[in-house]
Amino acid sequence: MLSTRVLSRSLFRSARPKSTTFFTPRRMLTTESIPASSANSILAAQRLVRPVSPHLTIYQPQLTWYLSMTTRITGVALSGVFYLYAIGYVLASPFGVDMSVSNVSKKWSELNGAVKTVVKAPLAACFSFHFWNGVRHLVWDTGRELTVRGVYRTGYGVLGLTALGTVGLLFV
């Protein structure tokens, strides 16, 4: 082994310029030259017979997936509503539109009950779900309910509390 290593070093040193004094090993590879058009056709043929990755379609959907996705979606929706109101408040003032809390609540009280319910229901559901799932994550942060049974129990608890919370917020 040592003699082969010494021999290969001496071969590499003789092929290198004399100005370099350090040794870096190189591999001697022999490859046959394949024309570019032929290489592309080989790759295209391989891609046709390659199986498509099944990704999520092979897995059974789970409650934890849906709760995780819904938490992210409700967080984005709630923050989007907040940012839209804040931007509207800033941009409407120079044009003489009063977006103050007192004026908005006055306009809200003038609306029909059905319109209020249509506007409030999705907001109440988003807020309630995001709140209760946040509490669920705080429970997990304490190290409790981290078993499969506990995760599902708290997941169904979040869904039940979301329904109750949404109904409760609609009557406020």
Secondary structure as the mmCIF struct_conf table of DSSP 4:
data_model
#
loop_
_struct_conf.conf_type_id
_struct_conf.id
_struct_conf.beg_label_comp_id
_struct_conf.beg_label_asym_id
_struct_conf.beg_label_seq_id
_struct_conf.end_label_comp_id
_struct_conf.end_label_asym_id
_struct_conf.end_label_seq_id
HELX_RH_AL_P HELX_RH_AL_P1 LEU A 2 ALA A 15
BEND BEND1 ARG A 16 ARG A 16
TURN_TY1_P TURN_TY1_P1 LYS A 18 SER A 19
BEND BEND2 PHE A 22 PHE A 22
HELX_RH_AL_P HELX_RH_AL_P2 ALA A 36 VAL A 49
BEND BEND3 ARG A 50 ARG A 50
HELX_LH_PP_P HELX_LH_PP_P1 PRO A 51 SER A 53
HELX_RH_3T_P HELX_RH_3T_P1 HIS A 55 ILE A 58
BEND BEND4 TYR A 59 TYR A 59
HELX_LH_PP_P HELX_LH_PP_P2 GLN A 60 PRO A 61
HELX_RH_AL_P HELX_RH_AL_P3 LEU A 63 ALA A 92
HELX_RH_3T_P HELX_RH_3T_P2 SER A 93 PHE A 95
TURN_TY1_P TURN_TY1_P2 GLY A 96 GLY A 96
HELX_RH_AL_P HELX_RH_AL_P4 VAL A 101 SER A 109
TURN_TY1_P TURN_TY1_P3 GLU A 110 GLU A 110
BEND BEND5 LEU A 111 LEU A 111
HELX_RH_AL_P HELX_RH_AL_P5 GLY A 113 ASP A 141
TURN_TY1_P TURN_TY1_P4 THR A 142 GLY A 143
BEND BEND6 GLU A 145 GLU A 145
BEND BEND7 THR A 147 THR A 147
HELX_RH_AL_P HELX_RH_AL_P6 VAL A 148 LEU A 170
TURN_TY1_P TURN_TY1_P5 PHE A 171 PHE A 171
#
